[in-house]
Each structure stands twice: as structure tokens, then as C-alpha cells.
Amino acid sequence: MVTLKGPSLFVAQFVGNTAPFDTLDNLAEWAASLGYKALQLPCDPRLFDLQQLAQSQGYADEIRGRLDRHGVVVSELSTHLQGQLIAVHPAYDTLFDAFAPREVRGNPGARRQWASEQVALAARASARLGLTAHATFSGSLAWPYLYPWPQRPQGLVERAFKELGDRWRPLLDTYDRHGVDVCFELHPGEDLHDGVSFERFLAEVDQHPRAKLLYDPSHLHLQQVDYLAFIDHYHVRIGAFHVKDAEFRPDGRQGLYGGYGDWISRAGRFRSLGDGQIDFKAIFSRLATYDYPGWATLEWECCLKHPEDGAREGARFIAEHIIPVARYAFDDFASSTLDATAQSHLLGIGGER
């Protein structure tokens, strides 16, 4: 059995212009002071140069050394924003242009090429850091047609997933060459948002061995998916884990869709760890049962609590939920070893005439 690693912190929600959130070193020192052992790092130029990291082992070693001085390592790199741009429905062109550099905005083809290059660079960068998992989004072409009204034209969803598979297949092959898994975070707004949509994608990429999952129970809970049974179904594909809490409290006025409300007024809300409804004891037990080998990473998103309080409490919460797995069975003290003859005697077999 394997004891999962943690706590790790996804720092995307914390990067800013003031200390301790303004540099990689300051973030590392701050996170370590809270008890984090690793950082999940977005491929953000404010933290490091992705192209240099992909090309230079010396630069990778420098980053590892800087983090080591603060007592943390890198758990995974993330290209959530770049992965989103692999597939963008025209309805979202203007909004998602903000994720790309100015020189490719307003040009969907150039934007997609830039995003694909960034995701490919992250494969090489991950390998140079000695990482085996990478976190990202799939992007989406079919999301505006999620609810079948008006009725979807026959074949529309199939065509969308074929195109998505065609766009990601070369990238999956790139990650395979570098020994890194691509862990898609299932998320509303992405075409990969639940188990069924992930299976559609797998079929289009021929069950590619590098197509993995970033397991985040909060997104499943807000869709009313059984997030524990999900682990049973897909544990062999889970390569990363966001520890994020949520609550779903429908009433007589709103439910799953939220009625265009802001986060604090929605029936489904993200919460800081321990403040929501997610059964993390059961999740950590289930992941330990299936020998999940990766990191438990806090992704802080909460509509109420201050982020620094959420981060401080989250480190302790994750550490308390990690199960140091047993090295032997509790009843081994009473074990006995018998040869085949003795076992046959116990069963009353082998001596019949």
C-alpha cells in the first residue's frame, strides 16, 4: 500500500503583486511556514520562465534548489489557462482572449497554436523537474449545447469530441515521450466535466495511457455526481488530486444551475476545507485503498473565508486526513503457514479413495 503525499498548495489563487505572493521564493517561504511540503505551480511568467525551464536542466535545477532551501518541492505544473485555449467555442472568444498574450488576441488560430506550444513546453519542463503528472483543462467546443434545447443536430456532440481528441492527441503523445501524465480537471465549462464526457474523450484518443484525471470532488458534488463511486470507477486514471470543499443546498427557488447568482447566493458553493459537505475521510480512505501515489493539493476557493485563513487551515486539514498506510495486516500476529499437504488435510481433500 502507498501513503499519498501532502499537503501541497496550488498557488494560482495566491500569486499577486505584494509580498509574500509576489515571487516564487516568497510564496515558497510562506507556504512552508504554514506546513505545506509542495507547491502546484501554474505556468505563469511571474513565477518562472516556461521556455527556459523546458530547455535548460540547469535552470530546472536552480528552481528545485531555491524551493529546497524553503523546504518544499514542486508537486505538479499546471496549464489550466493554456489548456482552456486548446478548444474555445466562439461564444467565449472575447473572454478567453484575456488568457493569451496580446499578439494573438483576436486570432483564434494563432491563440490555439500558442496554447498548444505552451502545453507542449510544460511536458518538457515537467520532465526536467522530475515530475510525472501535469494538471490542465481540456477546453470546450460543445459546452454551449450542454442542455439539449433547442434539440442538438444529430452528430454535433460526436463531432465536437472527435475534434477535441484530434487536438489533444499530439500533445498526449508529447507527454508520453517525456514520461508525464496529463491530468484533466473535470470542470463545468470544459467538455470534460464528468465521467461520461471523459470516457467519450478516451474513446477519441484510443484510451491513451497518458490521459489521466485531476480528481476534484467539489466539481462532482455540485453536479450531484457520487464522488466516492467515481473513485471506484476511475481510480486507475486518477493522477492528481485537488482537495477542495463544496456545499449544495437547493431550495424552492434554485438548484443545480444557480439562477445566474453570484457565488455567495448560489445553491452550490465552494467552501474552505471543513466548511462544506465533502466527506474527505471517506475520500482519503478510498484513495489509500487504491494506492493513489500522488499529492493531496489544496485548491483554495471559498465565497466566505479569507484566503490566507483558508490556506493556513487547509495545510493542517490535509495533514490530518492523510492516512499513513499499514505495512502489515492487523491480524498477522496470528498467521500460520502450512504446506500443500497440510492445507489439503484442513480442507478434507486429497485423501479420498
Disulfide bonds with the S-S distance in Angstrom:
none
